[in-house]
Amino acid sequence: MFTTYVVVVVATGVSNIAAAIADFLRVKWILGNMSKYGVPHSWIYALGVAKAVGALGVLAGLAVRAIGVAAAAGLVLYFIGAVVMVARARWYSHLPYPTLFLLLAVGSLATTPG
């Protein structure tokens, strides 16, 4: 079970770091999607910071379980919000993207060793 935890945590951390970097770089397609979802462009940096902190926290959870649990819970809440924003914008074809990140965060939380 610990191996599963490590694999899920690393996947969660790496994917969220990549997403945060894309936010920091203000990639054009992200700006377009945020406009479609009704998210102000001024929020993108803060959203990237939240992803980066969550990713680093989940990875730190490999050494300090409480940090990993808190970070994974934070990412779960973050991506629930992302799913809601995409659904509220009625952009249903985009739902798989935040849902995948949500499932990774849930997996990091669910596989945390006892």
Contacts in CASP RR format, 6 or more apart in sequence:
PFRMAT RR
TARGET T0000
AUTHOR 0000-0000-0000
METHOD contacts of the structure
MODEL  1
MFTTYVVVVVATGVSNIAAAIADFLRVKWILGNMSKYGVPHSWIYALGVA
KAVGALGVLAGLAVRAIGVAAAAGLVLYFIGAVVMVARARWYSHLPYPTL
FLLLAVGSLATTPG
1 111 0 8 1.000
1 113 0 8 1.000
2 113 0 8 1.000
4 111 0 8 1.000
5 108 0 8 1.000
5 111 0 8 1.000
5 112 0 8 1.000
5 113 0 8 1.000
6 62 0 8 1.000
8 104 0 8 1.000
8 107 0 8 1.000
8 108 0 8 1.000
8 111 0 8 1.000
9 58 0 8 1.000
9 59 0 8 1.000
9 61 0 8 1.000
9 62 0 8 1.000
9 68 0 8 1.000
9 108 0 8 1.000
9 111 0 8 1.000
10 59 0 8 1.000
11 104 0 8 1.000
12 55 0 8 1.000
12 58 0 8 1.000
12 72 0 8 1.000
12 75 0 8 1.000
12 104 0 8 1.000
12 105 0 8 1.000
12 107 0 8 1.000
12 108 0 8 1.000
13 54 0 8 1.000
13 55 0 8 1.000
13 56 0 8 1.000
13 58 0 8 1.000
13 59 0 8 1.000
14 55 0 8 1.000
15 55 0 8 1.000
15 101 0 8 1.000
15 104 0 8 1.000
16 51 0 8 1.000
16 52 0 8 1.000
16 54 0 8 1.000
16 55 0 8 1.000
16 58 0 8 1.000
16 75 0 8 1.000
16 101 0 8 1.000
16 104 0 8 1.000
17 51 0 8 1.000
17 52 0 8 1.000
17 55 0 8 1.000
17 56 0 8 1.000
19 48 0 8 1.000
19 51 0 8 1.000
19 101 0 8 1.000
20 48 0 8 1.000
20 49 0 8 1.000
20 51 0 8 1.000
20 52 0 8 1.000
20 55 0 8 1.000
22 30 0 8 1.000
23 30 0 8 1.000
23 44 0 8 1.000
23 45 0 8 1.000
23 47 0 8 1.000
23 48 0 8 1.000
23 51 0 8 1.000
24 45 0 8 1.000
24 48 0 8 1.000
26 41 0 8 1.000
26 44 0 8 1.000
30 44 0 8 1.000
31 41 0 8 1.000
31 44 0 8 1.000
33 91 0 8 1.000
33 94 0 8 1.000
34 40 0 8 1.000
34 41 0 8 1.000
34 43 0 8 1.000
34 44 0 8 1.000
35 41 0 8 1.000
36 89 0 8 1.000
36 91 0 8 1.000
37 85 0 8 1.000
37 86 0 8 1.000
37 88 0 8 1.000
37 89 0 8 1.000
37 91 0 8 1.000
38 85 0 8 1.000
38 89 0 8 1.000
39 47 0 8 1.000
39 85 0 8 1.000
50 78 0 8 1.000
51 75 0 8 1.000
51 78 0 8 1.000
53 71 0 8 1.000
54 71 0 8 1.000
54 74 0 8 1.000
54 75 0 8 1.000
54 78 0 8 1.000
55 71 0 8 1.000
55 75 0 8 1.000
56 71 0 8 1.000
57 67 0 8 1.000
57 68 0 8 1.000
57 70 0 8 1.000
57 71 0 8 1.000
58 68 0 8 1.000
58 71 0 8 1.000
58 72 0 8 1.000
58 75 0 8 1.000
58 105 0 8 1.000
58 108 0 8 1.000
60 67 0 8 1.000
60 68 0 8 1.000
60 71 0 8 1.000
61 67 0 8 1.000
61 68 0 8 1.000
61 69 0 8 1.000
61 71 0 8 1.000
62 68 0 8 1.000
65 112 0 8 1.000
65 113 0 8 1.000
65 114 0 8 1.000
68 108 0 8 1.000
68 112 0 8 1.000
69 109 0 8 1.000
69 112 0 8 1.000
72 105 0 8 1.000
72 106 0 8 1.000
72 107 0 8 1.000
72 108 0 8 1.000
72 109 0 8 1.000
72 112 0 8 1.000
73 109 0 8 1.000
74 105 0 8 1.000
75 101 0 8 1.000
75 104 0 8 1.000
75 105 0 8 1.000
75 108 0 8 1.000
76 102 0 8 1.000
76 105 0 8 1.000
76 106 0 8 1.000
76 109 0 8 1.000
78 105 0 8 1.000
79 98 0 8 1.000
79 99 0 8 1.000
79 101 0 8 1.000
79 102 0 8 1.000
79 105 0 8 1.000
80 102 0 8 1.000
81 98 0 8 1.000
82 98 0 8 1.000
82 101 0 8 1.000
82 102 0 8 1.000
83 95 0 8 1.000
83 98 0 8 1.000
83 99 0 8 1.000
83 102 0 8 1.000
85 98 0 8 1.000
86 92 0 8 1.000
86 94 0 8 1.000
86 95 0 8 1.000
86 97 0 8 1.000
86 98 0 8 1.000
87 95 0 8 1.000
END
